[in-house]
Amino acid sequence: MTQRRLAFITGASSGIGQALAARFYSAGYDLALVARRTDQIESWATARQLDAARYRIYSADVAQTDSIVGAGQACIVQQGLPDVVIANAGISVGIDTAERSDLDVLASTFATNNTGLAATFHPFVAAMVARGSGRLVGIGSVAAIRGLPGHGAYCASKAGVVAYCESLRGELRPSGVRVVTLCPGYIDTPLTQGNRYGMPFLMKAEDFAEQALRGIESGVSYRVIPWQMGVIAKIMRMVPNALYDRAVQGRGRKKRLGES
């Protein structure tokens, strides 16, 4: 019997991560699902009547390097080496650099969105290179393209995701291991539902997951989803700073930690 492919997904308890888990399962993959809130994953899996033989749940905090590395190592022992690893877990909180407490929010954002992403990949890189195949998927954001007022931590962290994945892609290209960078636009998840500004081309998480699966399996190196946001992102990148600064002046800011 042919062994099913395995997808390792962080941040699988809600939003994009949960949608990706559902889509990869329906595509025939076994699942290694990682989150801090493992009870939510278990409730979701039970409600969807997933075959218990086709998934395992790992408790880990991607902001704690040893925690997420341990989850990856446990996955290899219990389920084998994944075919796809999706570093999806991330946080998005507004900051005000004039506030001392927000410097800690900035550090926490980088710990989760950047160091946590690299730590998610770490347990699998050498083994994938030895095998000569695999997909390492970093979830960036269209917010990586240009900075947004009040959104410095998130924009900077996602720009870091894009640059890091590009660097890793160059390192691993001769090995047969593909590095895929996916940059969602506005996806309807708990992460975006509190936003205080317009969200053009808002997309359902399930629709994002469908397009993500196709991109990952095709081995695309970089893709913005939906494509319309990719066009907007390119235009935004070309707009002169003076014009861009005027355009975003007065734009609603991302809520800070603890802000209602």
Backbone hydrogen bonds, N-H to C=O, Kabsch-Sander energy under -0.5 kcal/mol:
donor,donor_aa,acceptor,acceptor_aa,energy
7,A,30,D,-2.4
8,F,84,V,-3.0
9,I,7,A,-0.6
9,I,32,A,-2.7
10,T,86,I,-2.1
11,G,34,V,-0.8
12,A,34,V,-2.2
14,S,11,G,-0.8
17,G,14,S,-0.7
18,Q,14,S,-1.4
19,A,15,G,-2.2
20,L,16,I,-2.8
21,A,17,G,-2.2
22,A,18,Q,-2.2
23,R,19,A,-2.2
24,F,20,L,-2.8
25,Y,21,A,-2.2
26,S,22,A,-2.2
27,A,23,R,-1.3
28,G,25,Y,-1.8
29,Y,24,F,-2.5
30,D,5,R,-3.5
31,L,54,R,-2.8
32,A,7,A,-2.7
33,L,31,L,-0.5
33,L,56,R,-2.8
34,V,9,I,-2.6
35,A,58,Y,-1.8
38,T,36,R,-1.5
40,Q,37,R,-0.8
41,I,37,R,-1.2
42,E,38,T,-2.5
43,S,39,D,-2.3
44,W,40,Q,-2.2
45,A,41,I,-2.9
46,T,42,E,-2.4
47,A,43,S,-2.4
48,R,44,W,-1.9
49,Q,46,T,-1.1
50,L,45,A,-2.4
54,R,51,D,-2.5
55,Y,52,A,-0.8
56,R,31,L,-1.8
58,Y,33,L,-3.1
60,A,35,A,-1.3
60,A,58,Y,-0.6
62,V,60,A,-0.6
64,Q,61,D,-2.1
65,T,63,A,-0.7
67,S,64,Q,-0.7
68,I,61,D,-0.6
68,I,64,Q,-1.9
69,V,65,T,-2.5
70,G,66,D,-2.0
71,A,67,S,-1.6
72,G,68,I,-2.1
73,Q,69,V,-2.3
74,A,70,G,-2.4
75,C,71,A,-2.1
76,I,72,G,-1.9
77,V,73,Q,-1.8
78,Q,74,A,-2.8
79,Q,75,C,-3.3
80,G,75,C,-1.3
80,G,76,I,-0.6
83,D,6,L,-2.5
84,V,6,L,-1.9
85,V,135,R,-2.8
86,I,8,F,-3.4
87,A,85,V,-0.6
87,A,137,V,-2.9
88,N,86,I,-1.5
94,G,255,K,-3.1
95,I,150,G,-1.5
99,E,96,D,-2.5
100,R,98,A,-0.6
102,D,99,E,-0.9
103,L,99,E,-0.5
103,L,100,R,-1.4
104,D,100,R,-0.7
104,D,101,S,-0.7
105,V,101,S,-1.1
106,L,102,D,-2.2
107,A,103,L,-2.0
108,S,104,D,-2.3
109,T,105,V,-2.4
110,F,106,L,-2.2
111,A,107,A,-2.2
112,T,108,S,-1.9
113,N,109,T,-3.2
114,N,110,F,-2.0
115,T,110,F,-1.9
116,G,111,A,-1.2
118,A,114,N,-2.1
119,A,115,T,-2.6
120,T,116,G,-1.7
121,F,117,L,-1.7
122,H,118,A,-2.0
124,F,121,F,-2.0
125,V,121,F,-1.1
125,V,122,H,-0.6
126,A,122,H,-0.5
128,M,124,F,-2.6
129,V,125,V,-2.6
130,A,126,A,-2.3
131,R,127,A,-1.9
132,G,128,M,-2.4
133,S,128,M,-1.4
134,G,176,G,-0.5
135,R,83,D,-1.9
136,L,178,R,-2.8
137,V,85,V,-3.4
137,V,135,R,-0.6
138,G,136,L,-0.6
138,G,180,V,-2.7
139,I,87,A,-1.7
140,G,138,G,-0.9
140,G,182,L,-3.1
142,V,184,P,-2.5
144,A,141,S,-1.9
145,I,142,V,-1.7
151,H,148,L,-2.3
155,C,151,H,-2.8
156,A,152,G,-2.3
157,S,153,A,-2.2
158,K,154,Y,-2.5
159,A,155,C,-2.2
160,G,156,A,-1.9
161,V,157,S,-1.7
162,V,158,K,-2.0
163,A,159,A,-2.2
164,Y,160,G,-2.9
165,C,161,V,-2.7
166,E,162,V,-1.9
167,S,163,A,-2.2
168,L,164,Y,-2.7
169,R,165,C,-2.5
170,G,166,E,-1.8
171,E,167,S,-1.8
172,L,168,L,-2.3
173,R,169,R,-1.2
175,S,172,L,-2.0
176,G,172,L,-0.7
176,G,173,R,-0.9
177,V,172,L,-0.8
178,R,134,G,-2.6
178,R,176,G,-0.5
180,V,136,L,-2.7
180,V,178,R,-0.5
181,T,221,S,-2.2
182,L,138,G,-2.4
182,L,180,V,-0.6
183,C,223,R,-3.0
185,G,225,I,-2.8
187,I,185,G,-0.7
188,D,203,M,-3.2
189,T,187,I,-1.5
192,T,189,T,-1.3
193,Q,189,T,-1.6
195,N,192,T,-2.1
202,L,199,M,-0.9
203,M,186,Y,-2.4
205,A,188,D,-0.6
208,F,204,K,-2.1
209,A,205,A,-2.5
210,E,206,E,-1.8
211,Q,207,D,-1.9
212,A,208,F,-2.7
213,L,209,A,-2.5
214,R,210,E,-1.7
215,G,211,Q,-2.2
216,I,212,A,-2.9
217,E,213,L,-2.6
218,S,214,R,-1.6
219,G,215,G,-0.7
219,G,216,I,-0.9
220,V,215,G,-2.0
223,R,181,T,-2.1
225,I,183,C,-1.9
229,M,226,P,-1.0
230,G,226,P,-1.0
231,V,227,W,-1.8
232,I,228,Q,-2.2
233,A,229,M,-2.6
234,K,230,G,-1.9
235,I,231,V,-2.1
236,M,232,I,-3.0
237,R,233,A,-2.0
238,M,234,K,-1.2
239,V,235,I,-1.2
244,Y,240,P,-2.7
245,D,241,N,-3.2
246,R,242,A,-1.5
247,A,243,L,-2.0
248,V,244,Y,-2.0
249,Q,245,D,-0.9
251,R,248,V,-2.1
254,K,149,P,-0.5
257,L,94,G,-0.6
259,E,256,R,-2.3
